[in-house]
Amino acid sequence: MRNPFSTREADDNDMGYFVAYNLRVLDLSFKQLQSYLLKKQKEKRAANAFLSLGGINERQAELIHYLSITRKRSLRSEICSK
């Protein structure tokens, strides 16, 4: 992408490109935020499944979920390296 500030100066201070550029940046940022929030909600739901084990709190459930994911990744890398 071109620099919106230099483009504005080069085309007689036309703000159209400047505004369009910033709208695209905001749109991209919003889409990335939505994606991040969906990912975090999915992780939270998966961690909450461990709450049904009973006797553990939400932070412990999140830790168990994290460890289960980490273990799956390390097992995959061990299998792939053989």
C-alpha positions in Angstrom: 0.0 0.0 0.0 1.1 3.5 -0.7 1.7 6.0 2.1 -1.6 7.9 2.4 0.2 11.1 3.7 2.6 11.4 0.8 -0.2 10.6 -1.7 -2.4 13.3 -0.2 0.4 15.9 -0.6 1.1 14.8 -4.2 -2.5 15.1 -5.5 -3.4 18.6 -4.4 -4.5 17.7 -0.9 -7.3 15.3 -2.1 -8.4 13.5 1.0 -10.1 10.6 -0.8 -7.2 8.2 -0.8 -6.3 9.1 2.8 -9.9 8.4 4.0 -10.2 5.2 1.9 -6.8 3.9 3.2 -7.8 4.5 6.8 -11.2 2.8 6.3 -9.5 -0.3 4.9 -7.1 -0.4 7.9 -10.1 -0.1 10.3 -12.0 -2.8 8.4 -9.0 -5.1 8.5 -8.4 -4.4 12.2 -12.1 -5.1 13.0 -12.0 -8.4 11.1 -8.8 -9.5 13.0 -10.5 -8.5 16.3 -13.5 -10.6 15.5 -11.3 -13.6 14.6 -9.4 -13.3 17.8 -12.5 -13.1 19.9 -14.0 -16.2 18.2 -10.8 -18.1 18.8 -10.8 -17.1 22.5 -14.4 -18.0 22.9 -13.7 -21.4 21.4 -10.8 -21.9 23.8 -12.9 -20.9 26.7 -15.7 -23.4 25.8 -13.1 -26.2 25.5 -11.5 -25.3 28.8 -15.0 -25.2 30.5 -15.5 -28.8 29.4 -12.9 -29.7 32.0 -15.0 -28.0 34.7 -17.4 -30.9 34.5 -14.7 -33.0 36.1 -15.7 -31.4 39.4 -13.5 -30.0 42.2 -11.6 -27.6 40.0 -12.0 -23.9 39.3 -12.0 -22.1 36.0 -8.3 -21.2 36.1 -7.4 -24.8 36.8 -9.7 -25.9 33.9 -7.9 -23.5 31.5 -4.5 -24.9 32.7 -5.6 -28.5 32.1 -6.9 -27.5 28.6 -3.6 -25.7 27.8 -1.6 -28.8 28.9 -3.7 -31.1 26.9 -3.2 -29.0 23.7 0.6 -28.8 24.4 0.8 -32.5 24.9 -1.0 -33.2 21.6 1.4 -30.9 19.8 4.4 -32.6 21.2 3.1 -36.0 20.4 2.4 -34.9 16.8 6.0 -33.6 16.5 7.4 -36.8 17.9 5.4 -38.9 15.4 6.4 -36.7 12.5 10.1 -36.8 13.3 10.2 -40.6 13.2 
